[in-house]
Amino acid sequence: MDPEENRSASNLLLLCRDHHVEVDDYPEIYPVEVLQRWKKGQLEECIAVAQAWTGLTDQEVDLILSSITSEEVRSDALLRLIRAVATLRLASLDARQGPAAVARAWKDTQDAMRRAPVGWDESGNSVYAALSPVRNNEFKLALEAALAAARDGLKPLVDSAKIELAAVRVSHPGVSLWCDWTASAVSNVLTASEEWRLNSSLQNDAQVAEAAAELDRAVTNLADAAAGKKDVEGPPEPEEAVEEMLVPMEDPMIVHRELLDKARPHSRVDSLAYDAELRSELSVAAILAATIPETFSNLAIGLQATAGLAASVAKNADTQEVLRLISGDKEIRPLCVATSMLAETYRQFINTERSHFATEAEKELIELFASQDWASSETWAGNLVNGRALFGPVAFLTSMEHVRETLGEALRRNPNIIELLVVSCATWRQQRRSDDPSQIDSVVRVYADLPEWFPLEVTVSELGKPGLNGLASRVEEPSNAGFSTLADQLLALRQARES
């Protein structure tokens, strides 16, 4: 066979790369007759497929197209998109409240410095002395953690909106320009939700509200274009991105401290009446406190302290009110806040004449833990800073083994949560400046010890699997100790136990 015949279409047989090599290497297994039979089959299949399409009548083509672009399908796709966008828009405004609370408290530290209580008078009111400074970077970490929690909560809604938008693109082929505008606006809502910009002065950042309004504007014009309206507004010209950064501020959360100071007399004396408004404010403050690392300097203002004061304020409430509070606390998110509020209510009432409230709080707390899908990354949203608060109370009320086995089984079901588990369950440690030990230099996560409920064996097993190195990091580290450092510490603890 000459070169021209060798390269001709009549001598061509299409094979994949692997079978091409195999056929060339083993001609005795794949003789010419076999290859000719394969080629004949390929040609017959190709002709059959072509005839299947070219044989369609105009009526059949119209029927197929109408199944995709019928008014019923078109309207349904557009309505689903509008619902998805409305859900995302409202959720983005709600998710901004957490970072906004942190930012407002941080901003207020510029105005004044409170003095820490060193005792209290006979009425339970604080007597103040000089306040030890809390490093600015601790509060910056709290804001970053709140922003990460907002982003994690919105990401599924963003994905849902994009899916519905894809359906509108197919069912409404003439509105691609407005689909692009809406897609950009959806992405901008997520971007705005995970940032806090300079122009906010940490006080009243409007960028999420602006992004949500732009999303509403985009989808409204998309709907008008799909309906065939004239003079529909088109997307705006793109603006140049302005690079902005977090504002460095001075020390601690003055508003949060003032609220806790207002509540502390309830923890010191038993004669104060129930204050419903104060209890409600503490419930909101507990969500803020979930973003504060539980370091030594923050023990008086952290999540456990805030939840404990909420329980103290409610100790003289009537029966119906206490039960209502317990039921409401179970619905608070993130989960570490709900767990802490229920746990502190349990501690408040367990050794009193009203211990039945402790029993009720215990029941709700155990049910809350059991009802969660710990293998889902969404369950961990907002809990990375105070992850230990999720599991310690449940282990105390049930058993260490129960929590350990639950988390271990979740990790086996979804190894991708290993970063969330390892990071959130570490403890916080302050590192002081070498030149001035009275000043805190940084705050890091460590595994100096290990709670009995932590699933060490399953975690170490997953850490040793080859595929782990290929996982993309899904945890925005609010610390100087990353996942790999914490993983090494866990492996060292395991080795120490074996030695």
Solvent accessible surface area in square Angstrom, and as a share of the most:
residue,aa,sasa,rsa
1,M,163,0.73
2,D,71,0.37
3,P,86,0.54
4,E,119,0.53
5,E,91,0.41
6,N,88,0.45
7,R,167,0.61
8,S,40,0.26
9,A,83,0.64
10,S,95,0.62
11,N,69,0.35
12,L,97,0.48
13,L,37,0.19
14,L,121,0.60
15,L,60,0.30
16,C,71,0.43
17,R,200,0.73
18,D,105,0.54
19,H,89,0.40
20,H,96,0.43
21,V,77,0.44
22,E,66,0.29
23,V,14,0.08
24,D,89,0.46
25,D,87,0.45
26,Y,103,0.39
27,P,84,0.53
28,E,126,0.57
29,I,105,0.53
30,Y,37,0.14
31,P,53,0.34
32,V,95,0.55
33,E,113,0.51
34,V,27,0.16
35,L,45,0.23
36,Q,117,0.52
37,R,149,0.54
38,W,88,0.31
39,K,40,0.17
40,K,128,0.54
41,G,35,0.34
42,Q,70,0.31
43,L,98,0.49
44,E,96,0.43
45,E,118,0.53
46,C,86,0.51
47,I,97,0.49
48,A,57,0.44
49,V,82,0.47
50,A,49,0.38
51,Q,114,0.51
52,A,67,0.52
53,W,170,0.60
54,T,113,0.66
55,G,56,0.54
56,L,55,0.27
57,T,67,0.39
58,D,111,0.57
59,Q,137,0.61
60,E,76,0.34
61,V,60,0.35
62,D,90,0.47
63,L,128,0.64
64,I,80,0.41
65,L,95,0.47
66,S,51,0.33
67,S,73,0.47
68,I,72,0.37
69,T,47,0.28
70,S,36,0.23
71,E,118,0.53
72,E,143,0.64
73,V,64,0.37
74,R,54,0.20
75,S,45,0.29
76,D,62,0.32
77,A,3,0.02
78,L,25,0.12
79,L,93,0.46
80,R,83,0.30
81,L,0,0.00
82,I,65,0.33
83,R,140,0.51
84,A,15,0.12
85,V,3,0.02
86,A,37,0.28
87,T,68,0.40
88,L,0,0.00
89,R,65,0.24
90,L,107,0.53
91,A,28,0.21
92,S,1,0.00
93,L,70,0.35
94,D,89,0.46
95,A,28,0.21
96,R,19,0.07
97,Q,115,0.51
98,G,25,0.24
99,P,2,0.01
100,A,15,0.12
101,A,22,0.17
102,V,1,0.00
103,A,0,0.00
104,R,107,0.39
105,A,4,0.03
106,W,1,0.00
107,K,47,0.20
108,D,30,0.16
109,T,4,0.02
110,Q,85,0.38
111,D,106,0.55
112,A,56,0.43
113,M,95,0.42
114,R,70,0.26
115,R,130,0.48
116,A,27,0.21
117,P,48,0.30
118,V,111,0.64
119,G,21,0.20
120,W,144,0.51
121,D,64,0.33
122,E,171,0.77
123,S,61,0.39
124,G,0,0.00
125,N,77,0.39
126,S,25,0.16
127,V,77,0.44
128,Y,69,0.26
129,A,32,0.25
130,A,76,0.59
131,L,31,0.15
132,S,85,0.55
133,P,57,0.36
134,V,12,0.07
135,R,77,0.28
136,N,41,0.21
137,N,43,0.22
138,E,4,0.02
139,F,13,0.06
140,K,70,0.29
141,L,23,0.12
142,A,1,0.01
143,L,0,0.00
144,E,56,0.25
145,A,14,0.10
146,A,5,0.04
147,L,11,0.05
148,A,11,0.09
149,A,29,0.22
150,A,7,0.06
151,R,44,0.16
152,D,49,0.25
153,G,43,0.42
154,L,3,0.01
155,K,93,0.39
156,P,50,0.31
157,L,51,0.26
158,V,2,0.01
159,D,56,0.29
160,S,47,0.31
161,A,0,0.00
162,K,87,0.37
163,I,120,0.61
164,E,31,0.14
165,L,6,0.03
166,A,52,0.40
167,A,31,0.24
168,V,0,0.00
169,R,89,0.32
170,V,96,0.55
171,S,3,0.02
172,H,10,0.04
173,P,97,0.61
174,G,67,0.65
175,V,7,0.04
176,S,61,0.39
177,L,94,0.47
178,W,44,0.16
179,C,0,0.00
180,D,76,0.40
181,W,14,0.05
182,T,0,0.00
183,A,26,0.21
184,S,59,0.38
185,A,2,0.01
186,V,0,0.00
187,S,43,0.28
188,N,75,0.38
189,V,0,0.00
190,L,26,0.13
191,T,57,0.33
192,A,10,0.08
193,S,1,0.01
194,E,63,0.28
195,E,57,0.26
196,W,11,0.04
197,R,63,0.23
198,L,89,0.44
199,N,116,0.59
200,S,7,0.05
201,S,57,0.37
202,L,0,0.00
203,Q,73,0.32
204,N,124,0.64
205,D,17,0.09
206,A,47,0.36
207,Q,23,0.10
208,V,1,0.01
209,A,51,0.39
210,E,113,0.51
211,A,14,0.10
212,A,3,0.02
213,A,62,0.48
214,E,43,0.19
215,L,0,0.00
216,D,62,0.32
217,R,90,0.33
218,A,0,0.00
219,V,9,0.05
220,T,69,0.40
221,N,15,0.08
222,L,0,0.00
223,A,22,0.17
224,D,36,0.19
225,A,17,0.13
226,A,16,0.12
227,A,73,0.57
228,G,61,0.58
229,K,125,0.53
230,K,182,0.77
231,D,149,0.77
232,V,32,0.18
233,E,76,0.34
234,G,31,0.29
235,P,48,0.30
236,P,66,0.42
237,E,147,0.66
238,P,126,0.79
239,E,162,0.73
240,E,162,0.73
241,A,106,0.82
242,V,104,0.60
243,E,172,0.77
244,E,46,0.20
245,M,141,0.63
246,L,36,0.18
247,V,28,0.16
248,P,107,0.68
249,M,14,0.06
250,E,114,0.51
251,D,24,0.13
252,P,4,0.03
253,M,2,0.01
254,I,11,0.06
255,V,76,0.44
256,H,4,0.02
257,R,27,0.10
258,E,77,0.34
259,L,30,0.15
260,L,0,0.00
261,D,21,0.11
262,K,122,0.52
263,A,0,0.00
264,R,36,0.13
265,P,14,0.09
266,H,17,0.07
267,S,59,0.38
268,R,53,0.19
269,V,37,0.21
270,D,115,0.60
271,S,102,0.66
272,L,56,0.28
273,A,81,0.63
274,Y,50,0.19
275,D,50,0.26
276,A,56,0.44
277,E,125,0.56
278,L,4,0.02
279,R,7,0.03
280,S,65,0.42
281,E,65,0.29
282,L,0,0.00
283,S,20,0.13
284,V,95,0.55
285,A,8,0.06
286,A,0,0.00
287,I,60,0.30
288,L,16,0.08
289,A,0,0.00
290,A,2,0.01
291,T,17,0.10
292,I,5,0.03
293,P,1,0.01
294,E,51,0.23
295,T,3,0.02
296,F,160,0.67
297,S,32,0.21
298,N,3,0.02
299,L,94,0.47
300,A,52,0.40
301,I,4,0.02
302,G,0,0.00
303,L,1,0.01
304,Q,107,0.48
305,A,24,0.19
306,T,0,0.00
307,A,1,0.00
308,G,17,0.16
309,L,10,0.05
310,A,1,0.00
311,A,4,0.03
312,S,9,0.06
313,V,1,0.01
314,A,5,0.04
315,K,23,0.10
316,N,69,0.35
317,A,2,0.02
318,D,93,0.48
319,T,67,0.39
320,Q,152,0.68
321,E,31,0.14
322,V,3,0.01
323,L,75,0.37
324,R,140,0.51
325,L,17,0.09
326,I,3,0.01
327,S,62,0.40
328,G,38,0.37
329,D,4,0.02
330,K,39,0.17
331,E,120,0.54
332,I,27,0.14
333,R,110,0.40
334,P,23,0.15
335,L,8,0.04
336,C,0,0.00
337,V,0,0.00
338,A,0,0.00
339,T,5,0.03
340,S,8,0.05
341,M,2,0.01
342,L,0,0.00
343,A,4,0.03
344,E,17,0.08
345,T,7,0.04
346,Y,31,0.12
347,R,122,0.44
348,Q,48,0.22
349,F,6,0.02
350,I,62,0.31
351,N,143,0.73
352,T,63,0.37
353,E,174,0.78
354,R,65,0.24
355,S,43,0.28
356,H,104,0.46
357,F,1,0.00
358,A,0,0.00
359,T,84,0.49
360,E,48,0.22
361,A,0,0.00
362,E,47,0.21
363,K,91,0.39
364,E,24,0.11
365,L,1,0.01
366,I,52,0.26
367,E,78,0.35
368,L,6,0.03
369,F,7,0.03
370,A,76,0.59
371,S,81,0.52
372,Q,41,0.18
373,D,66,0.34
374,W,10,0.03
375,A,8,0.06
376,S,34,0.22
377,S,61,0.39
378,E,111,0.50
379,T,18,0.11
380,W,2,0.01
381,A,29,0.22
382,G,20,0.20
383,N,0,0.00
384,L,21,0.11
385,V,10,0.06
386,N,9,0.05
387,G,0,0.00
388,R,58,0.21
389,A,27,0.21
390,L,2,0.01
391,F,0,0.00
392,G,27,0.26
393,P,17,0.11
394,V,1,0.01
395,A,3,0.03
396,F,150,0.62
397,L,27,0.14
398,T,49,0.29
399,S,40,0.26
400,M,65,0.29
401,E,87,0.39
402,H,73,0.33
403,V,0,0.00
404,R,78,0.29
405,E,115,0.51
406,T,39,0.23
407,L,2,0.01
408,G,1,0.01
409,E,81,0.36
410,A,2,0.02
411,L,0,0.00
412,R,131,0.48
413,R,146,0.53
414,N,40,0.20
415,P,54,0.34
416,N,68,0.35
417,I,2,0.01
418,I,1,0.00
419,E,6,0.03
420,L,16,0.08
421,L,1,0.01
422,V,0,0.00
423,V,0,0.00
424,S,1,0.01
425,C,0,0.00
426,A,4,0.03
427,T,38,0.22
428,W,26,0.09
429,R,114,0.42
430,Q,29,0.13
431,Q,84,0.37
432,R,115,0.42
433,R,83,0.30
434,S,119,0.77
435,D,106,0.55
436,D,49,0.25
437,P,90,0.57
438,S,76,0.49
439,Q,44,0.19
440,I,4,0.02
441,D,76,0.39
442,S,11,0.07
443,V,1,0.01
444,V,11,0.06
445,R,0,0.00
446,V,17,0.10
447,Y,7,0.03
448,A,63,0.49
449,D,82,0.43
450,L,23,0.12
451,P,23,0.15
452,E,115,0.51
453,W,12,0.04
454,F,3,0.01
455,P,2,0.01
456,L,5,0.02
457,E,100,0.45
458,V,24,0.14
459,T,0,0.00
460,V,22,0.13
461,S,63,0.41
462,E,11,0.05
463,L,24,0.12
464,G,63,0.61
465,K,97,0.41
466,P,122,0.77
467,G,57,0.55
468,L,27,0.14
469,N,143,0.73
470,G,69,0.67
471,L,55,0.27
472,A,73,0.56
473,S,85,0.55
474,R,98,0.36
475,V,12,0.07
476,E,103,0.46
477,E,54,0.24
478,P,5,0.03
479,S,17,0.11
480,N,108,0.55
481,A,8,0.07
482,G,25,0.24
483,F,41,0.17
484,S,78,0.50
485,T,61,0.36
486,L,0,0.00
487,A,9,0.07
488,D,88,0.46
489,Q,48,0.21
490,L,0,0.00
491,L,62,0.31
492,A,55,0.42
493,L,38,0.19
494,R,59,0.21
495,Q,120,0.54
496,A,64,0.50
497,R,142,0.52
498,E,113,0.51
499,S,123,0.79
